């Protein structure tokens, strides 16, 4: 039985319940506007189909967590990623190519593109230098002099583990959203620091007791997957590190890390298969190829 009062926004069900339904698009608009520059503030948006088919049957299809467009034409891909992937940045850039191609027009076209934002909410730290431990990193195309070269393609990476502020330290609405991503499921009551109207809407939408029996069952399944994946990663990585320490050498430690990461992915894949996830979904979460997954799951 679920004992928490509020839903966990870092589960598949919780994220899409709070931000992926038209009834709650006010929440998504408000969250996006804390990340976007003034000129791209969203007044209204429309959800688009999340599955994007390739131009050829030989190409790879993708399934976005949330894909939408503003009333002015800006396009947004919003991805939630809980488990670490070695090539996640590559994946996020690959995803951005779909809205780029979809903007092409038949006939005469001057190649003008609407702004595209790929926003990645990450429950891990990405493998890129981050000397200032920034929570939010904005990435755009720049030239060799670090001057902005093209401003309408933006990647926003939110590394939640770097957000460590307490309730008393929250300075603005952006801080408050980040705090809720990390701690909403642990709250028993609505804090005094989160009394803005938008958070009244959020806490109402997040209250598990108001869900139907079917919604609660779906959330419970999603929550179990979330915990299983985290436990599999933590356990396998610890076993890998112990193996490395036992070797007593740096190369042994590195080998332990690699073996631990591989074991974690295998364990995750098997647990997700047992939970009846489609092979394509498992590939997306683990960052592995379908062929590699088939070999693992046949063992």
C-alpha positions as CSV (number, residue, x, y, z in Angstrom):
1,X,0.0,0.0,0.0
2,X,1.2,3.5,-0.8
3,X,1.9,5.4,2.4
4,X,3.0,8.7,0.9
5,X,0.5,11.6,0.7
6,X,1.9,13.1,-2.5
7,X,3.0,11.5,-5.7
8,X,6.7,11.1,-6.7
9,X,7.3,13.3,-9.8
10,X,10.4,11.3,-10.7
11,X,8.3,8.2,-11.5
12,X,7.0,7.7,-15.1
13,X,3.4,7.9,-13.8
14,X,4.0,10.8,-11.5
15,X,5.8,12.9,-14.1
16,X,3.2,12.4,-16.8
17,X,0.3,12.8,-14.4
18,X,1.6,16.2,-13.2
19,X,3.0,17.6,-16.4
20,X,1.8,15.4,-19.4
21,X,-2.0,15.8,-19.1
22,X,-3.9,18.6,-20.7
23,X,-5.8,19.1,-17.4
24,X,-2.5,20.0,-15.7
25,X,-0.8,22.0,-18.5
26,X,-0.8,25.1,-16.3
27,X,1.8,23.3,-14.2
28,X,4.0,22.6,-17.2
29,X,3.7,26.1,-18.5
30,X,4.7,27.6,-15.1
31,X,7.6,25.3,-14.7
32,X,8.9,26.0,-18.3
33,X,8.6,29.7,-17.7
34,X,11.1,29.5,-14.8
35,X,13.6,28.1,-17.3
36,X,13.0,30.2,-20.4
37,X,14.1,33.7,-21.4
38,X,11.6,36.5,-21.4
39,X,11.1,36.4,-25.2
40,X,10.1,32.7,-25.1
41,X,7.7,32.8,-22.1
42,X,4.9,30.4,-22.8
43,X,1.3,31.6,-22.6
44,X,-0.4,28.4,-23.9
45,X,0.8,25.1,-25.3
46,X,-0.5,22.1,-27.1
47,X,0.6,18.5,-26.4
48,X,1.9,16.7,-29.5
49,X,2.0,12.9,-30.0
50,X,5.0,11.5,-28.1
51,X,5.9,8.8,-30.6
52,X,7.9,10.0,-33.5
53,X,8.2,7.7,-36.5
54,X,11.3,7.6,-38.7
55,X,11.3,8.6,-42.3
56,X,12.4,5.1,-43.2
57,X,11.5,1.7,-41.7
58,X,15.3,1.1,-41.3
59,X,15.6,4.1,-39.0
60,X,15.0,4.3,-35.3
61,X,11.8,5.6,-33.8
62,X,11.7,7.6,-30.6
63,X,9.2,8.0,-27.8
64,X,9.4,11.3,-25.9
65,X,8.2,11.7,-22.3
66,X,6.5,15.0,-23.2
67,X,6.5,16.8,-26.6
68,X,4.6,20.0,-27.0
69,X,4.5,23.3,-28.8
70,X,3.7,26.8,-27.6
71,X,1.0,29.0,-29.1
72,X,3.7,31.0,-30.8
73,X,5.5,28.0,-32.3
74,X,8.4,27.2,-30.0
75,X,8.8,23.4,-29.6
76,X,9.7,21.6,-26.4
77,X,10.9,18.1,-25.7
78,X,10.8,17.4,-21.9
79,X,12.6,14.2,-20.8
80,X,12.8,12.7,-17.3
81,X,15.8,10.4,-16.8
82,X,16.3,8.6,-13.5
83,X,19.2,6.2,-14.3
84,X,22.6,7.2,-15.6
85,X,23.5,6.6,-19.3
86,X,26.9,6.9,-20.8
87,X,25.7,8.5,-23.9
88,X,22.7,10.5,-22.6
89,X,23.9,13.8,-24.1
90,X,24.1,12.1,-27.5
91,X,20.6,10.8,-27.1
92,X,19.2,14.3,-26.2
93,X,20.9,15.8,-29.3
94,X,19.5,13.0,-31.5
95,X,16.0,13.7,-30.1
96,X,16.2,17.3,-31.1
97,X,16.7,16.3,-34.7
98,X,13.1,15.2,-35.0
99,X,11.4,18.6,-34.4
100,X,14.0,20.2,-36.7
101,X,13.1,17.9,-39.5
102,X,9.4,18.2,-38.9
103,X,9.6,22.0,-39.4
104,X,10.5,21.5,-43.1
105,X,7.8,22.7,-45.5
106,X,6.8,21.5,-48.9
107,X,7.4,23.8,-51.8
108,X,9.2,27.1,-51.3
109,X,10.8,27.4,-47.9
110,X,13.5,29.7,-46.6
111,X,14.7,27.2,-43.9
112,X,13.6,29.5,-41.0
113,X,13.3,27.3,-37.9
114,X,11.2,27.9,-34.8
115,X,13.1,27.8,-31.5
116,X,13.5,24.3,-30.1
117,X,14.2,23.5,-26.5
118,X,15.3,20.0,-25.2
119,X,14.8,20.0,-21.5
120,X,16.3,17.1,-19.5
121,X,15.4,16.5,-15.9
122,X,18.1,14.2,-14.5
123,X,18.2,12.3,-11.2
124,X,22.0,11.8,-11.7
125,X,25.1,13.9,-12.6
126,X,26.1,13.8,-16.3
127,X,29.7,12.9,-17.3
128,X,30.7,16.5,-18.2
129,X,32.9,18.9,-16.3
130,X,30.8,21.0,-13.9
131,X,33.3,22.8,-11.6
132,X,30.6,25.1,-10.1
133,X,28.2,22.2,-9.5
134,X,25.5,24.0,-11.4
135,X,22.0,22.5,-11.1
136,X,20.8,23.9,-14.5
137,X,23.1,24.1,-17.5
138,X,22.1,25.9,-20.7
139,X,23.8,24.7,-23.8
140,X,23.7,26.5,-27.2
141,X,25.9,26.6,-30.4
142,X,28.9,28.9,-30.0
143,X,31.9,29.6,-32.2
144,X,35.6,29.3,-31.3
145,X,35.5,32.7,-29.5
146,X,32.6,31.5,-27.3
147,X,30.2,33.8,-29.1
148,X,26.6,32.7,-29.6
149,X,26.4,31.3,-33.2
150,X,22.8,30.0,-33.3
151,X,20.3,30.9,-30.5
152,X,17.2,28.9,-31.5
153,X,18.5,25.4,-30.5
154,X,18.8,25.1,-26.7
155,X,19.5,22.2,-24.4
156,X,18.7,22.6,-20.8
157,X,20.1,19.9,-18.4
158,X,18.8,19.9,-14.8
159,X,21.0,17.8,-12.5
160,X,18.8,17.4,-9.5
161,X,21.5,15.8,-7.2
162,X,23.3,19.2,-7.3
163,X,20.3,20.9,-5.8
164,X,20.9,20.9,-2.1
165,X,18.9,23.9,-0.8
166,X,16.6,23.6,2.2
167,X,13.2,25.2,2.5
168,X,14.6,28.2,4.3
169,X,17.1,28.7,1.5
170,X,14.7,28.8,-1.4
171,X,15.1,32.2,-3.2
172,X,12.7,32.2,-6.1
173,X,10.1,30.1,-8.0
174,X,12.7,28.2,-9.9
175,X,14.2,27.0,-6.6
176,X,10.8,26.0,-5.4
177,X,10.1,23.8,-8.5
178,X,13.5,22.1,-8.1
179,X,12.8,21.5,-4.4
180,X,9.5,19.9,-5.3
181,X,11.0,17.6,-7.9
182,X,13.4,16.3,-5.2
183,X,11.2,16.2,-2.1
184,X,7.5,16.3,-3.0
185,X,6.9,12.6,-2.3
186,X,8.5,13.0,1.2
187,X,6.3,15.9,2.3
188,X,3.4,15.2,4.7
189,X,1.9,18.7,4.5
190,X,2.3,21.7,2.3
191,X,5.2,23.9,3.6
192,X,4.6,27.6,4.4
193,X,7.3,28.5,1.9
194,X,5.2,27.1,-1.0
195,X,2.0,29.0,-0.7
196,X,1.9,30.5,-4.3
197,X,-1.3,29.8,-6.2
198,X,0.5,27.5,-8.7
199,X,1.6,25.3,-5.9
200,X,-2.0,25.1,-4.6
201,X,-2.7,23.6,-8.0
202,X,0.3,21.3,-7.8
203,X,-0.4,19.9,-4.4
204,X,-4.0,19.2,-5.4
205,X,-2.9,17.4,-8.5
206,X,-0.3,15.4,-6.6
207,X,-2.5,14.2,-3.7
208,X,-2.7,10.4,-4.1
209,X,-5.9,10.1,-2.1
210,X,-7.8,11.9,-4.8
211,X,-6.9,9.3,-7.5
212,X,-9.1,6.6,-8.8
213,X,-8.3,3.0,-7.8
214,X,-6.9,2.3,-11.3
215,X,-4.7,5.4,-11.1
216,X,-3.3,4.4,-7.7
217,X,-2.6,0.9,-9.0
218,X,-0.8,2.3,-12.0
219,X,1.2,4.6,-9.7
220,X,2.1,1.8,-7.4
221,X,3.5,-0.2,-10.3
222,X,5.5,2.8,-11.5
223,X,6.8,3.5,-8.0
224,X,7.9,-0.1,-7.7
225,X,9.8,0.1,-11.0
226,X,11.4,3.3,-9.8
227,X,12.6,1.7,-6.6
228,X,13.7,-1.5,-8.2
229,X,15.8,0.4,-10.8
230,X,17.5,2.5,-8.0
231,X,18.2,-0.5,-5.9
232,X,19.6,-2.5,-8.8
233,X,22.0,0.3,-9.7
234,X,23.1,0.9,-6.1
235,X,23.7,-2.7,-5.4
236,X,25.5,-3.6,-8.6
237,X,27.7,-0.5,-8.4
238,X,28.6,-1.2,-4.8
239,X,29.5,-4.8,-5.8
240,X,31.6,-3.5,-8.6
241,X,33.5,-1.1,-6.4
242,X,34.1,-3.7,-3.8
243,X,35.7,-5.9,-6.5
244,X,37.9,-3.0,-7.6
245,X,39.0,-2.3,-4.0
246,X,39.8,-6.0,-3.5
247,X,42.2,-5.8,-6.5
248,X,44.1,-3.0,-4.7
249,X,45.0,-1.3,-8.0
250,X,43.5,1.7,-9.8
251,X,42.9,-0.4,-12.9
252,X,41.1,-3.0,-10.7
253,X,38.9,-0.2,-9.3
254,X,38.1,1.0,-12.7
255,X,37.3,-2.5,-13.9
256,X,35.1,-2.9,-10.9
257,X,33.2,0.2,-11.8
258,X,32.7,-0.9,-15.3
259,X,31.6,-4.4,-14.3
260,X,29.3,-2.9,-11.7
261,X,27.7,-0.6,-14.2
262,X,27.2,-3.5,-16.7
263,X,25.7,-5.7,-14.0
264,X,23.3,-2.9,-13.0
265,X,22.1,-2.5,-16.5
266,X,21.5,-6.3,-16.8
267,X,19.6,-6.4,-13.5
268,X,17.5,-3.4,-14.6
269,X,16.7,-5.0,-17.9
270,X,15.5,-8.2,-16.3
271,X,13.5,-6.4,-13.7
272,X,11.8,-4.3,-16.3
273,X,11.1,-7.3,-18.5
274,X,9.5,-9.0,-15.5
275,X,7.3,-5.9,-15.1
276,X,6.1,-6.3,-18.8
277,X,7.8,-3.3,-20.2
278,X,8.3,-3.3,-24.0
279,X,11.8,-4.0,-25.2
280,X,11.9,-0.5,-26.8
281,X,11.1,1.1,-23.4
282,X,13.9,-0.9,-21.7
283,X,16.3,0.1,-24.4
284,X,15.4,3.8,-23.9
285,X,15.9,3.6,-20.1
286,X,19.2,1.6,-20.1
287,X,20.7,3.1,-23.2
288,X,21.4,-0.3,-24.7
289,X,20.7,-1.6,-28.2
290,X,17.9,-4.0,-28.9
291,X,20.3,-6.7,-29.9
292,X,22.3,-6.4,-26.7
293,X,19.1,-6.5,-24.6
294,X,17.9,-9.7,-26.4
295,X,21.2,-11.4,-25.6
296,X,21.0,-10.4,-22.0
297,X,17.4,-11.4,-21.6
298,X,17.9,-14.8,-23.2
299,X,20.6,-15.8,-20.7
